[in-house]
Amino acid sequence: MVTQTRLLTRSVTREDLPKLANLIHFEGYVHRHLDYRPPLDWIGRPPFCVLERQGEIIATLACPPDPPNVAWLRLFAVSNRISLEKAWDALWSYAYPQLVNQPDPTWVAAIPMHLWFTRLLEKNRFQESQSVILLRWEGYAPPEKPDHPYANIRPMNFDDLEAVHETDHAAFIPVWQNSLSYLEYSFRQAIIASVAEAGGKVVGYQISTSTPIGGHLARLAVHPSQQGKGIGYSLLQDLLSQLTLRGNRTVTVNTQKDNQASLNLYKKAGFQITGEEYPFYQLYI
C-alpha cells in the first residue's frame, strides 16, 4: 500500500526565510524577476506562497501587484523533488484567486530567463507580446554635452519622488510603470539619481545602480509633454560623465525591442546592442 504525502500550500512567513534562501540558492529551477530588488524583500506582500511537504518547503511563488494593477512573477523556485507542473498548479491555484479579487483589473507579467519557464508560461495561457534587450556602453569619455540644454540636471532628493512618480506614470503604459514605494526603494539603492528641471518643474529623471562590471541605468523617463527637447540625452550625458569620473567604463541598460525612441537615444550616446534578448509575457485576469 502506497501512502500519499500531503502537500500544503500556504502564505509565506518571515520564519520561512532560511528555507526559502536554501531553495533559491541550491535548487535548479529558479526564476527571479529581472530586477535589482531581492525577491525575499516581497515577504509580507501577497500573493507570496509556498508549497510544503512534511515541513519542507519544496516550491514558492511570489507575484504581489506593484503597481496595483500589475503583478510581476518575481519568484518561482521549485525543488527537484516535485515536478514543475505540479508545483506551479498548486501555487498558482492559491495565488490566482488573490489576484482576481484585487480592486483593479490585473495584468500578470513575466520576463522568463529560462526555456523551462517560458514553456510553463505558454502552457498556462500567457502570451508573448514583446522582448526586452540589453545595451552596453563602454568608453573612456562620455558623449558631448548639449550646447544649449533645455533642462537643468541636478541630483535627485527625497522630496522629488512625488514629481518623479508623476513623470514615470505619464511616460509609461501601466505594465511598465513604477509605484511610488518602488521608486523610493530604487532611489535608496541608487549610486546616481538625477532629475531634469524646466520651468521650475521636474520633467525627467534617471536612477542608476551599481553592478559588478560598472553601472546600470535602471530607469530613465521624460514627461511626454517635454519629449523631443533633448532632455533624455542631457540626463544620459550627465550620468555617463559622473560614472566616467568614478572610473566606471561599462554601463548597461534594458529597453523594449520595439521602443525605437529609446533605442535612438541610447545609440546616440554610444550604447551598443549586445544581442541579449528576453521575451515579455503577460496574462490579463
N, C-alpha and C positions, 0 to 999 in steps of 0.2 A: 504494500500500500504506500503510495507517494503522498506526502503531506505538502500542501501548498503553503509557502511562506507568505504571510500577509504583507502587502505594500501599503504604506501610509503616506498620503500627500497632505502637507500642511504648510502654513506660512512660516517663513524663516524667522529665527530669533537671534538676538545677539550671542546667545550661548552656542550657536551653531558655527561661529566664526572659525575656530580651529579646524573643524571638519570640512568646512567649505574651502578653506585655504588649501588643505591637502587635496581635495577633489580637483580644484582648479590647477594646481601645480604638478600633480602626479598622474593624472588621467589623460588618455589620448584624445578624447573627444571633448574639446573645449572651444566654444565660440565666445569671443569677447568683442564687444562693440568697438569700432574704430574710433577710439575716444581716449582722452588723457585723464578722465575721471575713473578711478578704480571701481570695478563692478561691485565690490563689497561695500562701497560707500552708500549704496542704494538700500541697504538693510533698513527696514522701517518704512519703506515706500512701496506699498503693494501695487500690482501683484509681484511678489518675490516669494517663491515657494520651493520646497524641497521634497524629494521622494526618498522615503526612509524604509529600510528593511532591517528588522531586529536591532534598531538603534543605530544602524549605519546609514549615512546619507550617501545614496548612490546616484543622485541626479539633482540638478537645480535649474530653475528658470527665473530670470528677472526681466520684467518688462513694464516698469512703472511709467505712466504717462507723464511726460515732461518735454514740452509744454502740455497743457491739459488735454489737447486733442490728438497727441501723437505719442504712441507707446513704442519706443525703440526696443528691440530684442537685445538687451545689454549683456546678458549672460545666459548661456545654455551649456552646461557641463554634465557629462554622463560617464559613469564608471563602466569599465569593460565587463562588468558582471551583470549587465542588463542590456537589452537591445536598444538602439537609438529610438526606434519607432515606439516601443512600449514606454520608454521614459518620456518621450515627447507627448504621447497620447494622455498619459496620466497627469503630467504637469500642465499641459495646455488646457485640458478639461477643467482643471482647477482655476487657472488664471483667466480663461476666456469669459466666464460669467462676470468677473470683477470688471473687466474692460467694457463689456456690453452695458453694465449698469452705471457707467460713467455719465455725468450730466451732459457732456458734449460728445457728439459723434467722434469716433476714434479711428485713426489710421495706425495700424501696426506696421512697423518698418524695420528693415534689417539690411545690413551690408555684410553678406557672408564672405568669409575669407577662406573657406574650405569647401571642396566639392561635396563632401558628405552633407554639409549643412544646406548647401544650395539645393541638393536633391530632396532633402527633407522639406524645405520650404515649398518647393514646387508640388510635392505630393499633397500639401495642405493648403492649396488654392492661393498661395502668394504669387503675385505677378511681378515679373521684372519690368521696370519702367525706364531705367536709365543706368548709367555707370558713373562711378567716381574714379578719377585718375589722379596720379601723383606727378607733381612737377618739382624740379630741383634747381636751385640757383647755386652756382659755385664760382667764386671770384674773389679778387683782392681789392676791388674798387666798386663802390655802389654805382647805380646809374646816375646820370646827370640830374642835378636839381632843376626843377622848372624855373624858367626865367621870371615868370610873373604868376606865382601860385595864387589860386583863387581863395584858398582857405589857410588859416594858421594851424600848424600842427603843434600840439603840446602834450605832455604826459597826462594820461587819464587819472582821475582821482575818484574816490568812492561816491562823491556827490554827482558824478556824471552818469551813474548807472541807469537812472530813470530815463534820461535822454538817449543813452546808448540802446536801451531796450526798445524805445520807440523807433529808433532808426532801424534796428535789427528786424522788428516786426513789420515795418513798412517795406524793407528791402527784399524779404524772402517770402516764398509761399509757405503755408503753415507747416509742412513736414520738415522744412529746414530752419524754422525759427527756433531761437533760444528763449527759454524762460528767464525772468529777472533773476531768480535764485541761481540758475545755471550760469548766467553771465557774471554774477557776483563770485561764484566759485572760480570761474575762469580767470577773473581779474586777480583773485588772490593767488592763483597759481602762475600767473604770467611773469616772464622775465622782462618783457617790454609791453606796455599797453599805452596806446595814444589815441587822441581824438582830433578830429578836424573841426575847426570852428569857422563859421562865416556869419557875419551879421549878428554876432553875439550868441549864436546857437550852435549846438553840436550837430553836424551834418554828416559825420562819418566817424569810423573808429577801426582800430585793429587791435587784436590781442594775440601775442606770440608766446610760445613756451620753449623750454629747453629740451633738447634731445641728445642722445649720446654722440651724434655726429655734428651737432650745431644748434640751429634754431628751427622752429616750426611755426609758420603762420597759421594759427588755429582759426582765426576769423577776421574777415575784412568786409566791411559793409559801408555803403554810401546811401543816404536817403534818396529815393527815386526822384524827388523834386530837384536834387542837386547833381544828378549824374550827368556825365558828359562834359564836366568842367575841369577834369584833371585831378579831382580830389583823391580818388583811389590811387593814382600814380604818386601823388605827394605823400600819402600815408606810407606807401610801399617804399619810396625812395628814402624817407626818413628812417623807416625801420631798418633797411639794409645798411644805411650809414651807421646807425647805432650798433648793429651787430658786427659790422666790419671793425669798428673801433674796439670792440670787445674781443676781436680775434676769431670770430665765427666766420668761416669761409663757406659753409654749406647751410642752405636754408631750404626747407621743403614746404609744400602747400598742397592741399587736396581741393579739387573742384569738380563739378559735374562735367562730364564729357561734352555735353551739348550746350554748356554755358559759354557761348562764343565771346561775350563781352569780358568775362573773367579771363579766358584764355588769351585774348588780345592784350589785356593789361599785363598779365604775368610775362608773356613773351616780350613785350615792350621793355620790361625791366630786366630781361636777360634770363628768365626761367626757361628750362627745357623740359619737355615731356619725357618721363623716364620709361614709359611702356608698362608700368604697373597700373592695373585696372581692376576694379572690383564692381560687381553688379549691385544694383539697388533694387530691393524687393519691397512690396507693400501689400497690405490686405486691409480693406475697408470693412469695419464691423459696426 
